[in-house]
Structures are given as structure tokens and as C-alpha cells.
Amino acid sequence: MLTTAGALRRRPPDAPRSRVALLVVALLAACLAALAPTQAHAADQLLSRGRPATASSVENAAFPAGAAVDGDQGTRWSSAFADPQWLQVDLGSLQQLSRVTLRWEAAYAKGYRIETSTDARTWTTAYSTANAAGGTENVTISGSGRYVRLYGTARATAYGYSLWEFEVYGPGGTTPPPDDFWGSTADIPAAHNAVEVKILNRTNGKYPDSQVYWTFNGQTHSIAEQPYLDMPANSAGRMYFHLGSPDGPYYDFIEFTVGGNVFNGNTTRVDAFGLKLAMRLHSKDGYDTEVGENRQTFAEDRATTFQRFTDAVPSPFKVLAQTQAPYRIIAPGSDPSFRAGGANAGYFTAYAQSVGVNAATSDIFGCAASLAGNPDMCAALNRHVATLPAAQQSDPAQYYKAAPANYYAQFWHDNAINRLAYGFPYDDVAGQSSFISHGDPQWLLVAVGW
């Protein structure tokens, strides 16, 4: 009998028995190591699909910002043919981030940054390059943010920046809190026509549902009586909202053109502010976006909104909150003080003439007369960027920095979801308006506030 000291040392039964076996084990280990990042990526969630997207500019209406997050690699965003340009997506809540995939069309960025933000105002650079190659790029990032932005600094071609898809990934699991503002969408009936519209009372108890009215195409109902409208296809339509009575002085409207399988519409402050309004469009492919006044503005009392406007704008604009108070804050082009013979009739004159434009101040605010056919110049004058290089005229960071400018429009941008608003007729230049458009719409929510 062998003692313990003399016992045979047996090789473990799964130990390799040859150099070939050792090589196989080494190769397997290498393969597993190589697969590790892929497995980590596989656990990531696509956070940007169908989320609200905005851009510094679009080449034309066929290439909107939302096309880069719709999951369809047959549609794309394309910018104006100038540097710099940007595309950003709102993830809806603060999210941990792991990577971004850029699926470029032939017009790609040679130089760009990936930036993140919690408020869409202050940005942190997560990645930058000056030598990108286009095609499909997978960029590893870290940190967190609600907003993620591609900021193009140098185009690789003479065209703009064009992305089939802008995909933002993260571990997910950050569930946004229940949305008390929009409420449940589970009870919205299916549309038999183009899109099902639901009107929401967000007057903070000021008016009951029986005193919140909507009017469309000859129909008028309170939302206590009928909160839904099965909207048919229509062209250049408006839906009006009244508080107190069906034809009372507190009113406002949204605008839209609805095709058989597409919704195009917007909130507007072009003429005046009458009621706080917001829209949320949801399509059958999962696209979901919202525009209009932001939550903070909805939450405050009407008198507070009027006072904040008065406090925010320069002296010539304060009268806009008085002329038709307490019912409306009117646009400057509609106020007598900015029209011929008024105290502010020459507000834009010298600035406009400095760039070769001879137009009345009221026509500049209203993009009328000679400016009716020149959207870019009208927008540049209203935003006070007409003397800047063309590329900077598409950068919202440059807007409203000096007088003369349309400070009425600036206020509504500052108090809008994603800072998108229609403050003057050509506010859609550089993608800054509250216009939304998408195919196969499922439902539209309209919030009416006080």
C-alpha cells in the first residue's frame, strides 16, 4: 500500500494531453476574448429609435431630422451644404450611454463630435475625430445624457451631412417616470380615417372638461361630451380650442395637412399666443414626438406667463402683452407700434439696410412683401444673424444675441419643448419650428392649457 507521500499525482481528467490540445484551448480563449465586446454590445438597448429628433438645418422637406431615427435605412436626414451642422435626439429621460452607430450616406462627415447634454443647452464632448471615413461607424462613448448630438465640423464632400440612421445605445433600464402630463394612451380608439385625435384638459383646474371646447370642420364639442375626433384627410386645416364657451375670447388653434397616410402639422405663435398648446404624434412604426409649450409653462398660471414675457423682452416688445391682454400676447408685426407711424416703425430699418434689404419693420416680422419669397433672409433678420457667414446662420447658438431681433419669437423658443416654436412665418428655416411630419400616424394628443 502506498503512503500519501508516495501516491501517484494524477493529471485532472480534463487537462490537455498534447501541444495540439493546448493550442486549441488557447484559440478558444482568444475567441472568447474577442467575442466579449460583441456580447456586451448585444446587451445594449437602442435608445434613439422613434425619439424626437431636431437638426440645425435640412436640405429640404424630403430629408427631415426624424428620418435618421425612424429605423428605416431607406430614409435619411440631409443638412444644408455648409459647416457646421448638427443633429440631435431626445431620449426622453437621463440614460446611461455606451455607443453610437452612424450609418452615413455618401455625404459624410470627415470631422465631427458626439456630444451629450441633460438640458439641450450645455454640451459635453463624448467623442471627436477629424479623420472619419464614412460608411457605418461604431463609436464607443460613456457617461450619461438625455440629449445626444452629432456636431459636424467638416464635410467630406461638397454636399451637406447625410445620415441614414443615427443610433444611440445604452444599457437601458432607466424607465422614465409615469407621464402625468399626457396620461394613458391605452384607451385611444383605433382611427377609421387618417388619425385619431384626443384633446386633453391641462388648465390645472381652471376650467372643467365641460368648458374646454374644440372645433373642426363644422363640429364643436366640449371634451366632456366628446374628447376624440377621428380626423379624415384634409388640406390646410385648423382645429380651434376655446375655454369657457364655444366662442369665448380665450382661444387658439393648431394647423395641419393630413393625407391618407401622413400627418403634417404644427402649433403656432406666428399671429399670437392665446392658449398654451402642445401636440404629441405617435405613428404605427413607433415614431413618437411632441412639440409646443414645455411642461414648466403649462404648470404656471396664465398671469405668470404674461409677466414672465414682460420681464424677458426689451422695452419695445413689452406692449405686446398689453394690447390685447388678458386674452392674447400678439406678434410684433400685428401691433400698431411696429407699423407705419408707430413708435417702433423703424426698429429693423438700419439693420435690414445694412444687408441690402429695404423692407418695413412689420414686413420683416411677418416675412411679407419682398421677403415673402426669401425665407432665409427673413429668418436671418428676425434672428439677428443676417451679417454672419451662412454656416453660422444655421446655428441656434447665434440667434437673438443682439438687437434688433424678434424677441417675441425668442421667448416662445425658450419656453417650448426642445426649444422648437413657430415665432414668425419662416421659423422653419434651419429646422427650428414646431412642425412635425410622419407617415402612418396612429394618434395625436393635443393638450390645451390656461
PETA-V382676 format. One record per residue. N is the residue number from 0. SS is DSSP state (a for helix, b for strand, c for the rest). Layout:
BEGIN
[[N:SS] [N:SS]]
END
This chain:
BEGIN
[[0:c] [1:c] [2:c] [3:c] [4:c] [5:c] [6:c] [7:c] [8:c] [9:c] [10:c] [11:c] [12:c] [13:c] [14:c] [15:c] [16:c] [17:c] [18:a] [19:a] [20:a] [21:a] [22:a] [23:a] [24:a] [25:a] [26:a] [27:a] [28:a] [29:a] [30:a] [31:a] [32:a] [33:a] [34:a] [35:a] [36:a] [37:a] [38:a] [39:a] [40:a] [41:a] [42:a] [43:c] [44:b] [45:b] [46:c] [47:c] [48:c] [49:c] [50:c] [51:c] [52:b] [53:b] [54:b] [55:c] [56:c] [57:c] [58:c] [59:c] [60:c] [61:c] [62:c] [63:c] [64:a] [65:a] [66:a] [67:a] [68:a] [69:c] [70:c] [71:c] [72:c] [73:c] [74:c] [75:c] [76:b] [77:b] [78:c] [79:c] [80:c] [81:c] [82:c] [83:c] [84:b] [85:b] [86:b] [87:b] [88:b] [89:b] [90:b] [91:b] [92:b] [93:b] [94:b] [95:b] [96:c] [97:c] [98:b] [99:b] [100:b] [101:b] [102:b] [103:b] [104:c] [105:c] [106:c] [107:c] [108:b] [109:b] [110:b] [111:b] [112:b] [113:b] [114:b] [115:b] [116:b] [117:c] [118:c] [119:c] [120:c] [121:c] [122:c] [123:b] [124:b] [125:b] [126:b] [127:b] [128:b] [129:c] [130:c] [131:c] [132:c] [133:c] [134:c] [135:b] [136:b] [137:b] [138:b] [139:b] [140:c] [141:c] [142:c] [143:b] [144:b] [145:b] [146:b] [147:b] [148:b] [149:b] [150:b] [151:b] [152:b] [153:b] [154:b] [155:c] [156:c] [157:c] [158:c] [159:c] [160:c] [161:b] [162:b] [163:b] [164:b] [165:b] [166:b] [167:b] [168:b] [169:b] [170:c] [171:c] [172:c] [173:c] [174:c] [175:c] [176:c] [177:c] [178:c] [179:c] [180:c] [181:c] [182:c] [183:c] [184:c] [185:c] [186:c] [187:c] [188:c] [189:c] [190:c] [191:c] [192:c] [193:c] [194:b] [195:b] [196:b] [197:b] [198:b] [199:b] [200:b] [201:b] [202:c] [203:c] [204:c] [205:c] [206:c] [207:c] [208:a] [209:a] [210:a] [211:b] [212:b] [213:b] [214:b] [215:b] [216:c] [217:c] [218:b] [219:b] [220:b] [221:b] [222:c] [223:c] [224:c] [225:c] [226:c] [227:b] [228:b] [229:b] [230:b] [231:c] [232:c] [233:b] [234:b] [235:b] [236:b] [237:b] [238:b] [239:b] [240:b] [241:b] [242:b] [243:c] [244:c] [245:c] [246:c] [247:c] [248:c] [249:b] [250:b] [251:b] [252:b] [253:b] [254:b] [255:b] [256:b] [257:b] [258:c] [259:c] [260:c] [261:b] [262:b] [263:b] [264:b] [265:b] [266:b] [267:c] [268:c] [269:c] [270:c] [271:b] [272:b] [273:c] [274:c] [275:c] [276:b] [277:b] [278:b] [279:b] [280:b] [281:b] [282:b] [283:c] [284:c] [285:c] [286:c] [287:b] [288:b] [289:b] [290:b] [291:b] [292:b] [293:c] [294:a] [295:a] [296:a] [297:a] [298:a] [299:c] [300:c] [301:a] [302:a] [303:a] [304:a] [305:a] [306:a] [307:a] [308:a] [309:a] [310:a] [311:a] [312:c] [313:c] [314:a] [315:a] [316:a] [317:a] [318:a] [319:a] [320:a] [321:c] [322:c] [323:b] [324:c] [325:c] [326:c] [327:b] [328:b] [329:b] [330:c] [331:a] [332:a] [333:a] [334:c] [335:a] [336:a] [337:a] [338:c] [339:c] [340:c] [341:c] [342:c] [343:c] [344:c] [345:c] [346:c] [347:c] [348:a] [349:a] [350:a] [351:a] [352:a] [353:a] [354:c] [355:c] [356:c] [357:c] [358:c] [359:c] [360:a] [361:a] [362:a] [363:a] [364:a] [365:a] [366:c] [367:c] [368:a] [369:a] [370:a] [371:c] [372:c] [373:c] [374:a] [375:a] [376:a] [377:a] [378:a] [379:a] [380:a] [381:a] [382:a] [383:c] [384:c] [385:c] [386:c] [387:c] [388:c] [389:c] [390:c] [391:a] [392:a] [393:a] [394:c] [395:a] [396:a] [397:a] [398:c] [399:c] [400:c] [401:c] [402:c] [403:c] [404:c] [405:c] [406:a] [407:a] [408:a] [409:a] [410:a] [411:a] [412:a] [413:a] [414:c] [415:b] [416:a] [417:a] [418:a] [419:c] [420:c] [421:c] [422:c] [423:c] [424:c] [425:c] [426:c] [427:c] [428:a] [429:a] [430:a] [431:c] [432:c] [433:c] [434:b] [435:b] [436:b] [437:b] [438:b] [439:c] [440:b] [441:b] [442:b] [443:b] [444:b] [445:b] [446:b] [447:b] [448:b] [449:c]]
END
